Amino acid sequence: MEENEESEGSGMFDLSSKFWRTFLLIVGVLLVFAGPTYVPYVLNLAHVNYFVTIGLGLVLFVIGLVLLFYLIRKKVIV
């Protein structure tokens, strides 16, 4: 029985906990939507190079998608 409970947890994040499931879902959604929009806008206001801001937005978007696909694969999102 304990072996079954241990297999649900994945390393640092225990996906059997409602807190971590909700937290990771919110982080993933924020990265997908705010990553490519608000982060480049704020960095542009700080006079950071245009290509750096667009690249960082793209990287955050991809990280958010990977996190959401991971949560879907682990059946956190059904």
N, C-alpha and C positions, 0 to 999 in steps of 0.2 A: 504494500500500500504506500509506503514512504517513497519507493522507487518511482511510482507513478507521479507523485506530487513533485518530486525533484525534476522530472523530465519536462514539466510545464514551465518551470522557471528557466530563463535563458541568461546565464551569466549574471551580470549586474542587475538586470531588470527582471523582476518576478512578474511574469505576465498573468499569473493567477490573481494578482492583487488588482482591485478595481482602480486604485489610485494610479498605478503605473500604466494600466491600459488607457485610462482617460488622459493622463498627462502626455503619453507618447502620441496619442491621436491628435490632441490639440497642437502639440509641437509640429507634427507632420503637416497638418492643415495650415498652420501659420507659415511654415517654410514654403509651402506650395503657393500660397496666395500673397503673402507679404514679401517673400524673398525676391521675386522678380519685379515688384512694383515699388514698395516703400523704401527698401534698403538702397537701391540705386538713386532714388529721389533724394534721400537724406544725404548720401555720400556726394551727390552732385552739388547740394547746397554747401557742403564743406569743401568744395573746389577740388575734389579728387578727380583724377583722369577719367574721362568718359568710358574708355575701354575697360578699365579696372572695375568701374561700377557695374557695367553690363556683364562682365565676366563673373563677378561675385554674385550678382542676381541669378545668373544661370546656374552657378554652382549650388546656391541655396535651393533653387527649384529642383534640381536633380536629387539633392539629399532628401528633400521632402518627399519626392516620388518614391525613392528607394525605401524610406521609412514606412510609407503607406503600403507599398507592395509587401514589405516584410510583415506588417501587421495583418494584411489580408491573408498571406500565406500561413501565418500562425493562427488563423481563424479568430483573431480579436475583433476584426470587422467582418461581419457576415453579410 
